[in-house]
Structure formats: C-alpha cells, structure tokens
Amino acid sequence: MTLTERLSNYEKLMRLDKPIGILLLLWPTLWGQWLASNGRPDWLILWIFVMGVVLMRSAGCVINDYADRDFDPLVARTRERPLAAGKVTPKEALLLAAGLSLLAFLLILPLDALVLQLSVVALFLAASYPFTKRFFAIPQAYLGVAFGFGIPMSYAALWGEVPHEAWIMLLANVFWAIAYDTQYAMVDREDDLKIGIKTSAITFGRFDLAAIALCYAATLGLLAWVGMRREMGWAFYGGLAVAAAIALYHMVLIRQRDPRQCFRAFLHNTWFGAAVFGGIALHFLLR
C-alpha cells in the first residue's frame, strides 16, 4: 500500500470526507462560545475549540470503528469502512486515535485548569460512547452529552466556572442529538436488529416519529428558556423559529420511514444548528 493510499484510508477512518459529524459537534460549541462571551469571543480560545472539535470528532470516529470492527462488516452501509474492510489494522486505529487525542489535549494546555479537568471527562465520553450500543437502550442520549460537552468547556474557558445555564444548554443538545441520531439509526434499523445493537430507533419502535418530534420540541423549549433568562431579543427567537421550521421539514422527510429520506433528514440537521447559532450571533450583533 502506498503512502497516499494509507493517508486516504486514515482520512476516511476519521470521516474527514464526511464533515457532517464535525458540524453537529461544532454548532453547540459555537452556541456556548457566543453566549458565554456575550457575542465577543476570544478569538484564540475560539480557534482552540474549533480545532479541538475537528480533532476529537476524528478521534471519536476512529474509536467508534475500532469498537464496531466486528459489527461493521455485517451492515451494508458500513462494510466498506477502512477498518471493517481490513485496509487499516486495529493497532493503527488505536495509535491514530491516541495521536489525535494527544494533539487535542496539547491545544487546551494554555486554558483554565477547569477546562483541562473537563477535557478528561470529554475524552472518556468520546472513547466510551461506541460501547454503549451494547447495553444502553438510547445510546443517542450519551452521544448528545459527548457532542455537547463543548458547551460547559466553553463557559469554563471564558468564565472560569460552569453555570447552571451551560448544563441546560447541554441538556438541550442531548435532546437534539436523540432527534437527529434516531433519524440516522432508522437507516440501519433492520441490520441493527439482526446483529443485536441497541439504538433509539429500535427502542422507540413505532413511536419513533413522536419521540423525534418531542425531542425537537424539548430542544427548542430549553433553548428558549435560556433565552428568557438572558433577556435575548427577537433575533434569537427568530433563529429558534427557523430551527422549528427546519425540524418540521425533517418530520415531513421521515414520515414514511424511508431510509434514504431519514438519512437526508439527518444530514440536514446542520441547518438546525446553524439557525440556532445564527439567532444567537445576530442578537449580539444588533445590540
């Protein structure tokens, strides 16, 4: 195997060719950065967090494929992933994940000690999430904590503490993650049932659409509560209204539970996160 081919396989293993995961991790981090800084982010801290998102998402994908290396060959959508197809060895995957995690840790060394402590929790969440699919009925909730942990870390970096508001926003992200990752899980529901992996799509069963709708509503409700506490203006609520319209569009897409449309809705969730961020950013821009 040439160096170019090996690097290409590493890129696919880290999902750098599919940036949706990075975006779904980035949006809640940006929510936290803008709210914690009142719309005036520290650009060095922001750069550190954005690079950290890319590195930790990449490491998480590698760990996920390592954990699922015996399952992925049995699922049509994942059987060609580098580790499942034997193009990357398990040892290579572990070394790559360790290297990415180390780089992410080195990035945050200049930040507050509380951020360093929270980073240990973040690493544990990222490393342990893939294994929750063996025993947890709704692993998507665990994913939501992992994907939203940039929120409390952002407050810690900018305030030196994590206020109640940050945990409410993290909870909002948990509900959002359950919504979008259930759509993702609906794509593989039949394969997952055969191999015994647990997902929210399986747990919710015929109530999957209702559960997704309720999770979207909970996300928007919690964000609105944060907005009321912060006395946010019309721009913020306008962003939430756009996000609500996007959520309704997703419900239309998945109403027949067609796997292709479910995957389309999952990918489109980046616009939900962008709408919320746009409302936050516009509020502070107009103040």
VENURWO-V34930 format. One line per field, one symbol per residue. burial: # if it has 24 or more other ideal C-beta (glycine too) atoms within 12 Angstrom, else .. Layout:
BEGIN
burial=???
END
This chain:
BEGIN
burial=........##.#####...##################.#.#...##.######################.##..#.##..####..##...##..##..##..##.##..##..#..##..##.######.##....######################..#..##.######################.##..#.########...##.###.######.###.##..#.#..######.###.##..##.##..#.#..#######################...
END
